[in-house]
Amino acid sequence: MTATAIASTPTAASWTGTQPTAPARADRAHPKYAALYRFAAAITAFNFIGHTVLGFEQAWLHPFVALAAAYATELLLEGVDAWSKGRAPRWQGDGVMGLVRFLLPAHISAMAVSMLLYSNATFLPIAFAAAVAIASKYVFRMTYGGRLRHFLNPSNFGITVTLVTFHWVGIAAPYMFTENLYGWQNWILPVVIVCSGSFLNTRFTKKMPLIFAWLGAFALQAGVRHV
């Protein structure tokens, strides 16, 4: 279902004779959007380089299947959510760029799903993972700061559910990320990823405490398992 079709669907508010409330216009200068733009560009570039240089073994169509499923699910569920609450969808009110900003999180989740799952030449699990990832944002939510926010990582949730549902689907083999790299090149890639990711999370998302807590708990878990 397209954004136009959803937007033209009668809402609960229109049936009661009231006008839907307009969505709050996004602050274009907000650090959140700066981070989303950069993260979306980085993960898209990494997928492209992965398929052309690094040695990704998934089909070329997998990222496009994931994007189509993620975009469609995001637009559909946002349309339903907006209709049920008598408000305008969040992609309205700021033209094309409003739609682009709205779809950035879905784009990132789709790229992550298509990069981290391996389903051979089958496309259904990839579409399933992308759709579940986006749907989780509308199911697992809590009120924080006066508004509803999802509290699970969408792509990780979609990947986990897919691995449980399709037992023959696996995580992308680690070797494929450096399959065509040799010598010092094997060190450059992780350095670039760590440095760029650390910069984005330090400068824009302010989530380094969360990242250090996760890394610390992961290392502690490894130590406990060793003992």
FENVEN-V510493 format. One line per field, one symbol per residue. ss: DSSP state (H for helix, E for strand, C for the rest). Layout:
ss = ???
//
This chain:
ss = CCHHHHHCCCCHHHHCCCCCECCCCCCCCCHHHHHHHHHHHHHHHHHHHHHHHHCCCCCCHHHHHHHHHHHHHHHHHHHHHHHHHCECCCCCCCHHHHHHHHHHHHHHHHHHHHHHEECCCCCHHHHHHHHHHHHHHHHCEEEECCEEEECCCHHHHHHHHHHHHCCCCEECCHHHHCCCCCCCHHHHHHHHHHHHHHHHHHHHHCCHHHHHHHHHHHHHHHHHHHC
//
